Amino acid sequence: MKNAKKEPITAGEALRKLKTMMDDRSAVNTQLVFNNPGAAKEQKPAYVLSKKDLWRLFDYYAAKAVKESNSTLEAYEINNVVLTVLKYMIQDPEFNVLNMVKNTPSLQKGLLIHGPYGVGKSMLFSILQNVGRELATKRNCTDIWFTYITANDLVQRYMDAAKNEKGADNVFSIENYYKGVLFIDDLGHEEKAFNKTELIGQLLFERHRRGAKTHVTTNFPPSEISQRYGAFIGDRLPQMFNFIKWNGNTKRGV
């Protein structure tokens, strides 16, 4: 006996089905699209980053990073700083439940993580960039994607382009770093551009003016960053960043 042809469901039945799915957490992202008043079909749900997926990807790339580094640690240390950052990355309103943020916490601000050499600050963001790249390319999810550059490299590329040196990146433009989510590594160790211009200070000012989210790792506390770049940046730091101090001993060459 052939299967009977399914009749299209009515709009009312579709709405009741939609409510049922909204009540079911496992299907909360399923969408119904009405092509005509009497029928509806299910559409592939948009990918939403979950804690489970983030932990899985972070664990994979953390193990890979440790293997490729000079560290003999068996795994990347998952401490309160790392947990806070991961919760922040999935935009968990309770991301500061461990009270690691030392100023007013906000998901609308970036992260400024400061602490001594070798505790894992740069590696943390290197791992997150790999996670973000996989999510962007395989899941079309840009929740964790950011541009990654060291403060010193940014200044050097700026000067090389300005001098038009052989091999310089002649398409480099500082304006390209005014938008999008940006991570600046080793803030405060860079030289002044042409020994006179605090390029990074100017960049931070412009990004604050535009409301662009910035993440930073540095060996210097916010007070010393303010002292270097001046009050026009220091006054804006608490508005731009969640301040997180990462204490610990170096893991380089352990």
Residue, then its C-alpha position, 0 to 999 in steps of 0.5 A: m500500500k502506497n503511503a498517503k500523500k501528506e496534506p499541508i498543515t494549516a498556519g494555526e497548526a504550524l504556530r502550535k508546532l512552533k510553540t512546542m519547539m520553542d518549549d523544547r530546548s533541543a529544538v529552540n533554534t529550528q525555524l519555520v518558514f511560511n511559503n504560503p498561508g497553508a503550508a510550512k517547512e522546516q529550515k536548517p537551523a542557524y548554528v549557535l555556539s554552545k558551551k560544549d562545542l567551545w570546550r571541545l574545540f578549546d581542548y583540542y587546540a590547547a593540546k595542539a598548542v602545548k605540543e608545538s610549544n617548548s612547554t613540557l606541560e601535559a595540558y594547557e592550564i585551565n584556571n579561573v582566568v581561562l574559565t572567565v575568558l571562555k564564559y565571556m566568549i560565549q557571551d555568558p551574562e555570568f562570565n564574571v562569577l569567579n570575580m576575576v574582573k577588577n573593574t566594572p564587568s561588561l560583555q560590551k567591553g573587551l578584555l585586558i589581561h595583564g600579568p608576568y611573562g610566560v603565564g599563558k596570556s598570548m597562548l590563550f588568545s592564539i588558541l582562541q584564534n584557532v577556535g574562531r577560525e574553525l568556527a568561521t570556516k566550518r560553521n559560518c560562526t564569527d562569535i569568537w573571530f578577531t584579528y590578531i597582531t602584536a603591538n610591535d609588529l603593528v608599529q613595524r609594519y606601519m613604519d615599513a609601509a611609510k618608508n616604502e622599504k623593499g619587501a614592505d607591506n605597501v597595502f598596509s593601512i592603520e585605518n584597517y585596524y579601526k574596525g572589527v574585533l582586534f586583539i593586540d598582544d604584548l601591549g606596551h613593549e613596542e617602540k614609538a613609530f619613528n621615535k616620536t609617535e605613540l601609534i598604539g595609543q592613537l589606535l586605542f583612542e580611535r577604536h574607543r571613539r568608534g566603539a570597536k571591541t579590543h582585546v589586549t594582553t600585556n605585562f603592564p597594569p592599567s596604571e602603567i599603560s595610562q602613564r605611557y599613553g597619557a590621560f587621554i587613553g588612561d581615562r578611556l581604559p575602564q570604558m574599553f576593557n574588563f581588567i583581569k590580572w593573571n598571576g603565576n609563574t612562567k611556564r616557558g621551558v618548564 
